[in-house]
Amino acid sequence: MTAPLSTWTFGLLLFCVLTDIGREINFKAATMRADRDRYVVSLLTHPFLWMGIVFWAVEGVAWLLVLEHTALAIAFPVMALTYAGTPLAAGLMLGERLNRGQRMGAGLVAVGVAIVSLSDLKG
């Protein structure tokens, strides 16, 4: 049995969310900048791809620490913040446009995650 979500594990979870978002933004940026004539080689030599891979590895280690101390029933729903944060970050950093429904959906995901995570946060 794992302990309730502590402030430390909540912070570690948010770190996982941010590195997950960073990974996706880097992967997308790498694909956008890859040379179409030499796509695979260009992609494999692009720094954004490798930064995304670093984020992926660091997140994996952090996620294992989270799982050691937090119930999966709490930790996994918090990771759903990536479904809200990634499109918002893509809008801010990559210039992707989000329609009203997408923005509202991101907000609903964030509210749902807050309800799940804060219901188990130690005071």
SETOR-97125 format. One record per residue (C-alpha): residue number from 0; x, y, z; residue in one letter. Coordinates in Angstrom, 2 decimals, always signed. Layout:
// residues N
pos;px;py;pz;code
NUM;X;Y;Z;A
...
This chain:
// residues 123
pos;px;py;pz;code
0;+0.00;+0.00;+0.00;M
1;+1.31;+3.46;-0.84;T
2;+0.89;+6.60;+1.22;A
3;-1.46;+9.43;+0.26;P
4;-0.12;+12.00;-2.15;L
5;+2.40;+14.21;-0.38;S
6;+3.54;+17.65;-1.43;T
7;+6.88;+16.15;-2.56;W
8;+5.29;+13.48;-4.74;T
9;+2.80;+16.01;-6.12;F
10;+5.75;+18.21;-7.12;G
11;+7.47;+15.22;-8.67;L
12;+4.28;+14.42;-10.56;L
13;+4.11;+17.96;-11.90;L
14;+7.74;+17.60;-12.97;F
15;+6.72;+14.45;-14.87;C
16;+3.90;+16.34;-16.53;V
17;+6.21;+19.19;-17.57;L
18;+8.90;+16.86;-18.92;T
19;+6.22;+14.92;-20.82;D
20;+4.97;+18.16;-22.38;I
21;+8.56;+19.22;-23.11;G
22;+9.23;+15.89;-24.81;R
23;+6.23;+16.25;-27.10;E
24;+7.03;+19.88;-27.97;I
25;+10.63;+18.92;-28.79;N
26;+9.56;+15.96;-30.91;F
27;+7.08;+18.12;-32.83;K
28;+9.64;+20.91;-33.27;A
29;+12.17;+18.39;-34.60;A
30;+9.70;+17.03;-37.16;T
31;+8.76;+20.55;-38.26;M
32;+12.40;+21.50;-38.86;R
33;+13.64;+18.27;-40.43;A
34;+14.74;+18.48;-44.07;D
35;+12.10;+16.73;-46.19;R
36;+14.67;+15.51;-48.72;D
37;+16.73;+13.72;-46.07;R
38;+14.01;+13.34;-43.47;Y
39;+15.28;+10.42;-41.37;V
40;+18.90;+11.57;-41.28;V
41;+17.87;+15.16;-40.67;S
42;+15.51;+14.11;-37.89;L
43;+18.07;+11.87;-36.21;L
44;+20.64;+14.67;-36.18;T
45;+18.28;+17.36;-34.92;H
46;+18.99;+18.62;-31.38;P
47;+15.26;+18.93;-30.59;F
48;+14.80;+15.19;-31.13;L
49;+17.62;+14.40;-28.72;W
50;+16.35;+16.90;-26.16;M
51;+12.99;+15.14;-26.34;G
52;+14.70;+11.80;-25.76;I
53;+16.51;+13.24;-22.73;V
54;+13.20;+14.51;-21.35;F
55;+11.72;+11.05;-21.90;W
56;+14.55;+9.36;-19.97;A
57;+14.49;+11.83;-17.09;V
58;+10.71;+11.56;-16.86;E
59;+10.98;+7.76;-16.75;G
60;+13.22;+7.91;-13.69;V
61;+11.00;+10.49;-11.99;A
62;+7.90;+8.43;-12.79;W
63;+9.43;+5.38;-11.10;L
64;+10.02;+7.49;-7.97;L
65;+6.42;+8.66;-8.10;V
66;+5.16;+5.09;-8.40;L
67;+7.26;+4.05;-5.42;E
68;+5.46;+6.55;-3.19;H
69;+2.02;+7.15;-4.74;T
70;-0.98;+5.04;-5.62;A
71;-1.37;+4.58;-9.36;L
72;-5.04;+5.55;-8.94;A
73;-3.82;+9.04;-8.02;I
74;-0.61;+9.35;-10.03;A
75;-1.99;+8.30;-13.40;F
76;-4.91;+10.75;-13.46;P
77;-2.52;+13.60;-12.62;V
78;-0.49;+12.65;-15.69;M
79;-3.64;+13.45;-17.69;A
80;-2.57;+17.07;-17.30;L
81;-0.36;+16.38;-20.31;T
82;-3.56;+16.16;-22.38;Y
83;-4.35;+19.71;-21.35;A
84;-0.84;+21.12;-21.21;G
85;+0.57;+19.78;-24.47;T
86;-1.95;+21.48;-26.78;P
87;-1.69;+24.71;-24.77;L
88;+2.13;+24.59;-24.99;A
89;+1.90;+23.85;-28.72;A
90;-0.23;+26.96;-29.08;G
91;+2.21;+29.11;-27.15;L
92;+5.49;+27.70;-28.42;M
93;+4.72;+26.38;-31.89;L
94;+1.95;+28.73;-32.93;G
95;-0.67;+26.00;-33.25;E
96;-4.22;+27.32;-33.05;R
97;-6.70;+25.85;-30.57;L
98;-10.40;+26.26;-31.06;N
99;-12.75;+27.09;-28.21;R
100;-13.76;+23.47;-27.65;G
101;-10.12;+22.41;-27.34;Q
102;-9.42;+25.16;-24.80;R
103;-12.53;+24.26;-22.83;M
104;-11.60;+20.57;-22.91;G
105;-8.14;+21.37;-21.57;A
106;-9.76;+23.32;-18.74;G
107;-12.08;+20.44;-17.90;L
108;-9.16;+18.01;-17.81;V
109;-7.31;+20.34;-15.43;A
110;-10.36;+20.64;-13.14;V
111;-10.79;+16.86;-13.10;G
112;-7.15;+16.33;-12.22;V
113;-7.41;+18.89;-9.43;A
114;-10.40;+17.08;-7.96;I
115;-8.64;+13.69;-8.08;V
116;-5.26;+14.87;-6.78;S
117;-6.33;+17.37;-4.15;L
118;-8.77;+14.89;-2.66;S
119;-5.76;+12.84;-1.57;D
120;-3.19;+15.58;-0.81;L
121;-1.76;+15.52;+2.73;K
122;-2.29;+18.76;+4.61;G
